[in-house]
Amino acid sequence: MDLEGRVIVITGAASGIGRAMVLRFAKEAPAHLVCVDIDGPGAEATAAEVGGTGFRIDVAREAEIAQLIETVERDIGPIDLFCSNAGISVEGGVEVPDADWQRIWELNVMSHVRAARHLVPLMRARGGGYLLNTASAAGLLNQVGAAPYGVTKHAAVGLAEWLAMTYGDDGIKVSVLCPQAVRTEMMRGLEDHVAAIDGMLEPEPVADACVQAIRDEVFLVLPHPQVRDYMRGKAQDYERWIGGMRKLNRRFGGPNDG
């Protein structure tokens, strides 16, 4: 799908990957860019850079997602591309309190579910649309030291797969973004984190990869291409892969490192 003339919504747009998406997409001459973040002034500042519209939305609240979609469709135009990008990280393992598990689940998984719940029927009715969901390489591999993050990102990838296979015949395209470390607020001060083992990308090349994937209508977006090789290794020899991840856990420290 070409982005020219499209109405595009990006969540998590105040900074990081979301902001980079907005600035990069603006170069493709879209009809309008809608910038969404729980940081309202940040969303509005990003929107001001591209002549778009900013909204303060908590994507963990379904009513706010529903209202956003209704408002954009009514006042701006039919949403052609919805980039469900907002998310958080929670460190730790099974000892993490249920409240924190629930919080990351609401943001990293249910925000995607709810966006699709309210937008897919509209897209189906008009013959198509595009969903870009941000997950992580942790959703394809896993995350040393951060069970809530790894688990929720696996779920996000699973949801994107389900949406693609269920609604593809209705003209709805789906891509899922799965980078390793990207230089964002989430990764501030974590240059030695296990996720940065293959280097830390700036947000701009990640946004470039998204534009290319949408143009080519490719499901899996891998700004770090080596992730595909790790996936192949995992599938070919799961036991060996687990052994390698145990080595990483010993090196970088996990929830049971004492």
Buried (B, 14 or more C-beta within 10 A) or exposed (E): BEBEEBBBBBBBBBBBBBBBBBBBBBEBEBBBBBBBBBBBEBBBBBBEEBEBBBBBBBBBBBEBBBBBBEBBBEEBBBBBBBBBBBBBBBEBEEEBEEEBBEBBBBBBBBBBBBBBBBBBEBBBEEEBBBBBBBBBBBBBBBBBBBBBBBBBBBBBBBBBBEBBEEBBEEEBBBBBBBBBBBBBEBBEEBEEBBBBBBEBBEBBBBBBBBBEBBEEEBBBBBBBEEBBEBBEBBEEEEEEBEEBBEEBBEEBEBBEEE
